[in-house]
Amino acid sequence: MQAGLKLTVKAPAKLNLHLAVLDRRPDGFHNLDSIFLALDLCDTLHFHSVERPEFTNISMEFADGNALFIEKNIIYKALSLFREKTQIYQGFEIKVEKNIPIGGGLGGGSSDAAATLLALNKLAGFPLTRGELLEMAGSLGSDVPFFIHETAAARITGRGENITPLRAPYSYFVLVNPGFQSDTAAAFGLLDKYRGINPIVKKDGYSNDFLDCFCDPEKSVYNNIIYGLQKLGADFAGLSGSGSTCFGAFTEKRAAQKAADALNGDWNFVKYCSLFTSLIVSNDFIQ
């Protein structure tokens, strides 16, 4: 790989339309049965190869204008894993425009990691197969393999490695984040504790097993947002991942836009979005 190459890619958010947490696996993770949707709410990652081997500079710019230089995060881990696997030690400057709420159950970090693997593989001339990328993605996190598939919707089973593309039942969405983060590991701990006291009840239709285990004030906040989205015409409303972002799913674009307009100002983050379609934004090879 040569210096001076540039590539810009989108890293889409994911939404859990449905999330059933099943038994605990021998590796300590849980088996899942979930429906993932990729949304056009995206982080944007800019890659620029530089002369210095193994040089890594990762900067992150947030929607509020704040910027942060990152030493080691999941993007750095993805880059390190790619270098180790391919023995290509090209230096990189990586700039991330961060739009997906952190700790919001929307898979922003996982998507950034997958976008990094896909971008590096493209810049290097595709030395890795899709199977190798999926294996690397699984080592980085349970949600990462979904984004490697670059599909708008899929049923996810196992830890996250079994991915079956499907047709999305909804096309338009309103995301509402209440302004606090949810810790995934802590949420799984709460769920395990809750299930130690309460019997597991199988639910019909779309649902999220985490909703039952949260305590107030989080649980009341989630329920208030979900109820508000339902009143505004959502065909289905729920919680994504282990929180903290709630969503309303709509079949009609105008209804979703009106709901987003009505909720703007009531919550920390309100976003109308639709299904994600394109990964590559620009591919600029500078000689």
N, C-alpha and C positions, 0 to 999 in steps of 0.2 A: 504494500500500500504506500502511496506517495504522500508527501506533505502538500498542503494547499487544497485538499478536497473539502467540499462543503455539502451538507445535506440537512434539510429541515424536515422533521416528521411530526405528526400528531400522535398523541397518546390519549386515547379516549377514556372517559369514565365508564365504569360498568355499574349496572343496577341489578340488584337481586329481585326479580319479580316474584320469585318464590325461593324460600330457603328452609329446608328441613335438615336439622342436625341429627345424625344417626349415632351409631355406636362408636365408642372410642377404639382406635386402632392400636396394634402393638407398638407402633412408632410414637404413640402419644397424641397424634392428631385424631380428628373425628372424620368419619365418613359423612359425606354430604349428598343431598339430592337437591339441586338448585337450578333455577333458570336464570342465566346471565343475559343481559342485553347491553350492547355497546352503544354509548350515547355520543352526540356531537358536542358535548361539553368536554373540552380537551386541554391538556397541557401541550405546549409546543416546545420541542427540543431541537436545538441548533447544534450541529456537529461540525467542527473545523479541525482537520488534521494538521499537525504542526511538525516542525523539524525534529524536536527533541524526543528520542525514544522514551516510552513509559511516562512522559510528562502528562499530568492530569490536572485540569482546572475545571471545576464544576461550579457554576454560579446559578442562583435561583432568584428570579424576580416574581414578586407577587402582585396580584391585581390591585392592591392598595398602594403600590409604588415602592414598597420596601424590597430590599435586595439582601441576599445572603450567600456567602461563599461556603461551599460544602466540602469537607475533607473526605469523609467516608459515609456514604449512604447506599441505598439499593442500586442506584445508577452506577456508583463506583464499583460495587460488587459485581454488577453485570459486566462492566468493562474489564475488570480483573479476570473474571471467569472466561470471557472471550479471548483475552490475551493468553491465558493458560492453555486453553483448548486448541487455539490455532497457532500459537507461537509467533503471533504477529504483535509486536510491541510498539506499534505506532502511538505517538503522543497525540492527545486530544484536548481541545478546549470545548466544553459543553455548556451551553447556556439554556436554562429551562425557564420558560414563561409559565408560571404555576397558576392555573385557574381552578383546578379541582380541589375542593376543601380537604385539608389534611385531617385524618382521623374521622372521616365522615362516612365510611362504609361504601365508598365509591371506587375503591381500588386504584387510586391515583399513583401510589408508589409502585404497585405491581405493573400498572400500565407503562409507567416510565421505564421500568426495568426491561419489559418486553420490547418497547420501542427502541431501546438502546441496543439490544441484541439484534433486532431486525435491521437497524440502521448500520451497525458495524459490519454485519454480514454482507449487506449490499455494497458498502464502500470498499470492502475487501475482495469483491468479485465472487461472492457466494461460496466460500470454502466449506460452510457447514450445511448439512441437509436439514430439512424440516424436523426430522426425528431427533437430530442432535440438538437443535435449538429447543425443542420441547423438553428434552432431558435436562438441559441447562436451566430452563425456565422453572421446572419443577423443584430444582434445588434452591432456587431463589425465593419461592413462596407458592402457596397453594393456588392463588388467583392468577399467577403469571402465565401459565400455559394457555389459558383462554385467549389472551391478547395475541399470542403467537399465531393462533389460527386465523386472525383477521376476519372473523365472522360477526355479523350483527347480533345474532342470537344463538344460544346453545343451551342444551341441558348438560349440567355438570354433575358427575358422580365421582365416587371414590374420594380421595383427598382433594381432587381438582384436576386429576390427570385424564379422566375419561370425559371427552368432549364430543357431543353429538349436535352438529348444527341443526337448527330448526327455523321455521318461519315465525317471526315475532308477532305475537297476538295484538300488540298495540304499537302505534307509530309515534305518538306525541306524549311528552311527559313534562311535569312540573316538579322540580326538586326544591325542597325546603330544608335548610339546615338551621337549627336553632341557635348556633353560635358556640356550642361546646363540642369537644372531641369525645370519641368513645375508644377505649383501649380494647383491642380485639382479644388479647389473652385474658384480660380481666372479665370480659363479657362471657367467654367460654367457661371461666371459673364460676361465675354466677349461675350460668345455665346448668352446669354439673351439680352445683349445690342445690339449686331449685329442684332438679330431677331426683335428688336424693330424698326429698321430702314429698314431692308431688308425683303422682303417676303420669307417665307419658300418655298423652291423648292424641290419637291420630286425627288430623284435620282434613276436611274436604276443601278442594279448591286451592287457590294461592294463599300463602301465609308466610310468616317468619317466626321461627321458634324462639328467637331472642326476645320478642315483645313481652312474653309472659314473665320472664325472669327479672326484668328490671324493676327497681324500686323507685318511689317518688324521690325527687321531683322529675327525674328523667321520664318515667313511665307516663306521667300525666302530660308532660310536654309532647311526647310522641303521639299520644292518643288525641290531644287537642289539634295537632297539626293534621293528623289523618282524618279526623272528623271534619275539619275545615275544608280539606280537599274534596271529601265526599259531598259536602254541601254545595261546593262550587262545580259539581258535575263530573268528578272523576269516575270513570267506569270501575276503577279499582285503586285503592290507596293502601300504602303499607310502609314498612321500614326497610332500607337497603342494608345488607350485611349485618354487622353487629351494631349499627348506628354510626353516626348520629343523624344521617340525612333521611328524611321521609320523602315519599314521592306520590304523585298522582299520575295514573296512566289514563290516556284519553285516545279514543278512536278518531276524534275530530280535532283538527288543528286549531280552529278558531276558539273552541271551548277551552283548550289548554292555554292559549294565549290570554284569554279573558281571565282565567283562574290565576295565572301568574301576575297579571296586572292588579288583580284584587288583593293579592297577598303581599305585593311589594311594599316594604315599609313596616310590615307587621313582624317580620323575622329577619335574622341576620343575613341570610342568603336565600334568595328566591331566583330560580332560573328555569325558563322555558327551554326545552330542547327536544330533539328528535333522534332517530337512529343514526349511528355513525356510518360513513360511507368510504372515506378516503384517508389512507395513511400518509402517503408521500405528498408534501406540499411543494417542495422544490428540490432539484438535484443539480447542483452547480459544481461541475468539475473544473477547477481553475488550474491551468498549466503554469 
